[in-house]
Amino acid sequence: MEALAIQGGTPVRTKPWPEWPIYGEEEERLLLEVLRSGKWGGVGRIKLPELEEKFAAFHDAKYAVATVNGTIGITVALKAAGVKPGDEVIMPPYTFIATATSALLFGAIPVFADVETDTLLLDPEKVTAAITPKTKAIVTVHLAGAPSNMTRLKELADQHGLALIEDAAQAVGAQWEGRGVGALGDAGTFSFQSSKNINAGEGGMILSNNKELADMAWSIANVGRVRDGAWYQHDHIGWNLRMTEFQAAVLLGQMMRLEEQMEKRERNARLLTELLNEIDGIETMRRDPRITRHAYHLYMFKLAPDAATKVDKNEVIRRLNAEGIPALPGYVSLNRNAAVLREVEQLTGERREYDCPVSERASEKEVLWLQQAMLLAEEEDMHDIARAVAKVMKSL
Ligand SMILES: Cc1ncc(COP(=O)(O)O)c(C=O)c1O
């Protein structure tokens, strides 16, 4: 057997992976344009409306409202959809903590419904079981860039009179049945934080096809002003949650590269899935055929249940890292996060427990992540990943 790199053998790979972010003359030109215009924020903006229009069009949405970041985007979307302090918001536990803290920020209560075993996306049937008279909204997460089952979730939301918000922080450009994510439910939110598929260091966006909701979101993010109102006319309670012109300029530049990068990620992910499917003890994610475009913010794969009981996921990661593959362990299931549980207890006066075995098992024993920029490497680099995974799995 080939010696593992961790035991002094030759690593499968020493070549570096593509760096992130990728930028060039477009971003430089647009940034300088903003700098020299002297219009960096406030009123009379140029880049922000252009970005909102292009981003909405790219996702088949009617309205867009830019925000400081993705977390606040979810908060604003929930508030604009009428969610109030004390209301329950159903969401998956296998997500970034911001999905929950965005609700907790104004005293709404996250309620965790488990994810599907083979996709790690919110399980609509678990959502049904979590609905109570206090439920006001569902926040579904298009994790890793894979749209969750919007058809079934929309049916459920409509049937129970709930708002449906898409946390599409990781899913810029993804599509469900040929339509962009973000405005498939009542509203959707995106993040442009440094690791994201288009980024400006920080930033967020809300999309919606509902004019009333979009106007309310705009107002909340613009100190309660109304679009055509006077400067000191504050019809609602809101805050300054706006993006700067600099961020909008960088994002317009990033959007010019998006199409090509999305195609490359999809192509490489398809190949990687084929290669990993050949390896004993490894499972890849099921892709619903209704996902007509996957954003691949992450490439997730799993140790098969048998392998996961026998081997320690963190040991697999340690060995892969030594072979030159920067695999990551991913999230801790949010229903196991003490800070979240404590906050929920303070807000509700009761200690809540959530039954989310799929998410917990994924987090503790099964799931490995690769970051999106790795999928911007070449075909031969996908073979390196598969070779390293096969070598490590054989060693265990
Ligand atoms: C699923 C998910 N939701 C929300 C966020 C929050 O976005 P931001 O960091 O822009 O506040 C992120 C990313 O950071 C995310 O991955």
The ligand as an SDF file (V2000), in Angstrom:
LIG
                    3D

 16 16  0  0  0  0  0  0  0  0999 V2000
  -26.1920   29.7910    4.8460 C   0  0  0  0  0  0  0  0  0  0  0  0
  -25.7290   31.1550    5.2430 C   0  0  0  0  0  0  0  0  0  0  0  0
  -26.6010   32.0130    5.7760 N   0  0  0  0  0  0  0  0  0  0  0  0
  -26.2500   33.2500    6.1320 C   0  0  0  0  0  0  0  0  0  0  0  0
  -24.9610   33.7100    5.9710 C   0  0  0  0  0  0  0  0  0  0  0  0
  -24.6150   35.0650    6.4700 C   0  0  0  0  0  0  0  0  0  0  0  0
  -24.1140   35.9310    5.5240 O   0  0  0  0  0  0  0  0  0  0  0  0
  -23.1280   37.1090    5.9610 P   0  0  0  0  0  0  0  0  0  0  0  0
  -21.8550   36.5200    6.4010 O   0  0  0  0  0  0  0  0  0  0  0  0
  -23.0100   37.9240    4.7070 O   0  0  0  0  0  0  0  0  0  0  0  0
  -23.8120   37.8850    7.0370 O   0  0  0  0  0  0  0  0  0  0  0  0
  -23.9960   32.8410    5.4040 C   0  0  0  0  0  0  0  0  0  0  0  0
  -22.5860   33.2090    5.1380 C   0  0  0  0  0  0  0  0  0  0  0  0
  -21.8270   33.8180    5.7560 O   0  0  0  0  0  0  0  0  0  0  0  0
  -24.3820   31.5300    5.0440 C   0  0  0  0  0  0  0  0  0  0  0  0
  -23.5070   30.6720    4.5340 O   0  0  0  0  0  0  0  0  0  0  0  0
  1  2  1  0
  2  3  1  0
  2 15  2  0
  3  4  2  0
  4  5  1  0
  5  6  1  0
  5 12  2  0
  6  7  1  0
  7  8  1  0
  8  9  2  0
  8 10  1  0
  8 11  1  0
 12 13  1  0
 12 15  1  0
 13 14  2  0
 15 16  1  0
M  END
$$$$
